[in-house]
Amino acid sequence: MDQETLCWSCANAYAHKCEWIRRCVPHPGWQAKPTKIRMRADDGELFVRSYLVYACPDYVRDTPALRSAGRICPVCSRRFYTGVDGGMYCSTRCARLARVRLL
């Protein structure tokens, strides 16, 4: 089985916290190996450049305690405690944006 990147278990894996997610630029201080991820496309396969991260200076292990300290808005990645539209989004604006994206 392939090794998983450290990013999948990081509490900072959001665009407003991580340079790699925000701009696809390798993070200074990383210990990582360049890789390619195979994805399906309409006309066959597509290979996307990525990294297998072994160590990162901004890594914080995501835990149930961190997740219960508030929810993360799936639209803007902000942490919130009292949500709108069934508690899913931090604001009415984000709830509207999510509905527009689904259309």
Protein Blocks (a to p, Z undefined) as FASTA:
>chain_A
ZZddfklmccklcfklmmklmnopacehiacdddddddddfklpadddddddfbdfkbcc
ddfklmmnoccdfklopacfbdgehhlambfklmmmmmmmmZZ
